[in-house]
Amino acid sequence: MRVIISGGGTGGHIYPAITIANEVAKLAGNCEILFVGTKHGLEADIVPKEGFPFATIEVRGLERRLSWKNVRTLFATIGSVWHAAQIIKKFKPDVVIGTGGYVCGPVLLAASLLKIPTIIQEQNVIPGVTNKILSRFVDKIALGYQEAADYFSCRSEKITITGNPIRPEVMSASRESGVAELSLDPDKLTVLVVGGSRGARSINNAMFGVYRYFSNNQRIQILHVTGQSEYNSIVDNIKQSGIEISSGGNIIIKPYLYNMPVALASADVAVFRAGAVGLAELTARGIPAILIPYPYAAENHQEFNARALEKQGAAIVIADKELTDAKLIEALEILLDHPEVLSNMAKKSKELGRPQAAQAIARLAISLKETLI
Ligand SMILES: CC(=O)N[C@H]1[C@@H](OP(=O)(O)OP(=O)(O)OC[C@H]2O[C@@H](n3ccc(=O)[nH]c3=O)[C@H](O)[C@@H]2O)O[C@H](CO)[C@@H](O)[C@@H]1O
């Protein structure tokens, strides 16, 4: 089977693409995969590391209003569709799958014009604009959340609720491997702090007070992933303020984790943004979470993602504008000092997890190929 997979910009679009590609390869056996992204997105870093052949096209994002820039972008998009069509004609895929990000627009549109079976996977409770447009052209839509179905006006037979795909390592990683790889103390409770795939400034800022409060705590350790861009300045500020982050201490700071599954396996509590894939990973493992949704995500979709977990008792939500170090410490103490609250949230979280999502999407892709034969 030959599959083109496209998704880009942030980890929340790229990891689902990688996971689906691996699952199709596993289920279909003899399989060739081509990943199509852009040179500038995070995919240019992550996809070659994962070992997939990688082709790129130039794409620009549309502004959400009428402007001259948009008219120019529209012409550039026509060029991108043409370029995507050349890649597709050369590779001859049986199915083309898109997992979101601007790059999917031209790739899926070109595939649909060339009459190749297509699937889009939407991760969020509120769908992105590219997927809403593409929903008219593609053959199947795989949704992370049931609620998202209300935002598509296409025929309901196109839609399947699969959940969001998560890497198999998220389920198979063990606490022991995480403790060893990340130099954690096996006897301490671990708080994993991640502001999505690019980091989150407001969480990073609030963390200073949290470090000070928990520094040298005998029961709790903090693993904070800052995002690449702020890592150096955070480490400098910490050194200047005299907080202990030496090796063997209880505060560990990383710019990015290529092996996030082992960090999740070691976490007792998470402090997260509310990107849909991060939430799928947390719920698949049943990790209680404090969520601070990114307030500028398109149509405020992170807020809706977060509230879906809060409604089920799987997370505490703090609005970004209300986030302070004191609020975060208070929420952490509610969880860390009350094992029964923590274990109840863990149970609720696990109930929401859909670790089989990737398999369901891969089967959908294979069934599209089979209907052609
Ligand atoms: C600002 C914005 O609009 N963000 C969107 C983006 O989020 P973003 O890419 O931040 O979000 P997600 O939390 O959904 O996914 C992040 C992925 O990156 C991985 N990871 C992250 C950090 C790290 O150090 N290592 C690592 O491997 C996580 O394990 C996860 O697999 O796509 C998501 C899925 O469409 C959306 O819900 C988010 O709203």
The ligand as an ORCA input file, in Angstrom:
! r2SCAN-3c Opt
* xyz 0 1
  C      -1.193     26.904     19.908
  C      -2.032     25.913     19.199
  O      -2.894     26.266     18.411
  N      -1.767     24.632     19.495
  C      -2.462     23.532     18.849
  C      -1.462     22.446     18.499
  O      -0.836     22.167     19.718
  P       0.466     21.481     20.206
  O       1.310     21.050     19.079
  O       1.095     22.270     21.248
  O      -0.239     20.315     20.947
  P      -0.629     18.991     21.485
  O      -0.588     19.092     22.938
  O      -1.919     18.568     20.896
  O       0.500     17.955     20.972
  C       1.823     18.115     21.281
  C       2.543     16.861     20.872
  O       3.915     17.147     20.956
  C       4.507     16.222     21.855
  N       5.614     16.877     22.552
  C       5.456     18.083     23.148
  C       6.506     18.672     23.807
  C       7.742     17.988     23.880
  O       8.709     18.436     24.463
  N       7.840     16.777     23.287
  C       6.815     16.199     22.616
  O       6.954     15.088     22.095
  C       3.396     15.788     22.811
  O       3.720     14.573     23.422
  C       2.236     15.713     21.813
  O       2.282     14.493     21.101
  O      -2.130     21.320     17.910
  C      -3.158     20.723     18.714
  C      -3.787     19.579     17.933
  O      -4.444     20.051     16.794
  C      -4.187     21.767     19.135
  O      -5.132     21.181     19.992
  C      -3.476     22.928     19.798
  O      -4.390     23.890     20.237
*
